[in-house]
Amino acid sequence: MQLLIDTLPTWLAIVIILIDYSIKIAAIGIVPENRRPGSSTGWLMLILFLPIVGIPAFLMFGSPYVNDRRRRIQAQANEMLKNGTDDVPDWPDTLHPSENIGSLIRLNRNLTFLPMVDGLNHGVTMNYEDSIQRMADIVNGAQEYVHAEIYICAWDGTTDVFFRALEDAAARGVTVRLLFDHLGSRKYPGFKRMGKKLTAAGIDWHLMLPFQPLRGRLRRVDLRNHRKLVVVDGQRAIMGSQNMIDSSYLAKKNIRIGRHWNDITVELTGQIVTELEAVFATDWYSEAGEELGIQQYRVPEDDDPALGGAENALQLIPSGPGFQTEPNLRFFTAMINAAQERVRIVSPYFIPDESLLAAIITASHRDVRVELYVGEQADQFLVDHAQSSYYEMLLDAGVHILRYPKPAVLHTKCFTIDDTYGVMGSSNMDMRSFGLNYEISLFAMDGDIVPALTEVIDTYAAKSTELTRAEWEQRSLGRRYVDSVCRLTSALM
């Protein structure tokens, strides 16, 4: 840069220097606004030391704001939820939470306007193909409508049973609405054909967060709607971590090396379905412009098998750029801070916020046993190295890191606290899920979902190998360097 300036006329060199310093001074004041310190540092380093790359990248990926329209829609939905749940208590009358847990339930309600309600668990499923079949089964029972919202959709040999169920439902007069993420789905085989097949099948479908500049649909290209849910007739729902695509993700390399995704889903009835439907209604209005309304909570009746005698107290935790309160991050952190005996975390992508990392390390220093389950090798290069950069700090604090053997991808997202409280859903323990992705998580207690999550984690534990401090010290200098670089890159959000 200096050599180039030296060859220019004096007046032009002065102009370039003034512009350069003006941009840097402006960046120092603009970049940190509404941003975490780690993220601010990463962006400032990139802009100050490599402005040719840093400035365009910041303009494309760095804005801390989602567009005003989506924030406005979420605010309207929050107001509707608040008004519609005024008469609903913070938790079911039959539940008697401790003062500490009661404060966590109120925390999430203050952040999302959703109370803790009743819900019946019809099974937590680990088998990938069985989960897809169960989704098809509940669609086959639909009488009025089907609402499906799934991050990645691909109509392939494995998922054909689900899409045929949607097609059959539409053919018998059921209203079928489907949402899937544009950039999340478009890279998989058959994406262009899928839209035509869905239309021909009579399915009303829309892309979530579409990026179509030629149609005037512009946005941050790194935002994703990562939610996965299916609701039928407002009565039955399935949610979890699983996308609607073959477990190999249709990649030749994955098929060759035997790499498959491992996920969990849960099938639910009861009042919790109303909360899932409220999330869908908000996202449908955002993409389709059609107002579905927010369903009223049904009061349990003794003779209603779907509602009466519900076995779980459940609370939904929607999160994403439309929220200004970061519900998942705040709730997860508060839960870990409340742990007394054991924390078990399963997350394929573990790149924690500073507050969450501090909560985990502090819990370990409080003699709480903390177990972190991750894949031996993540399916994404940057993530694999970025999350590895935290291992030394975690091991020094006494955290037990258990790695699920490659080539499998441990894609499940869940955690349990003291074997008594549990969370599962679409949200990873990473900064993308806290700030860039629209997510849903389910907080469960006082029923059979938490024991089911414990069994899931026990299954992963039996197949995993614990990483030792001595083993981790043997990694090469090159690996340490790449880990650190990727950690810095992960903060650019």
Secondary structure by P-SEA (a helix, b strand, c coil): caaaaaaccaaaaaaaaaaaaaaaaaaaacccccccaaaaaaaaaaaaaccaaaaaaaaccccccccaaaaaaaaaaaaaaaaaccccccccccccccaaaaaaaaaaaaaccccbbbbbbccccccaaaaaaaaaaaaaacccbbbbbbccccccccaaaaaaaaaaaaaaccbbbbbbbccccccccaaaaaaaaaaaaccccccccccccccccccccccccccccccccccccccccccccccccccaaaaaabbbbbbbbbbbbcaaaaaaaaaaaaaaaaccccccccccccccccccccccccccbbbbbbbccccccaaaaaaaaaaaaacccbbbbbbccccccaaaaaaaaaaaaaccbbbbbbbcccccaaaaaaaaaaaaaaaaabbbbbbcccccccccccccccccccccccccccccccccccbbbbbbccccaaaaaaaaaaaaaaabbbbcaaaaaaccaaaaaaaaaaaaaaacc
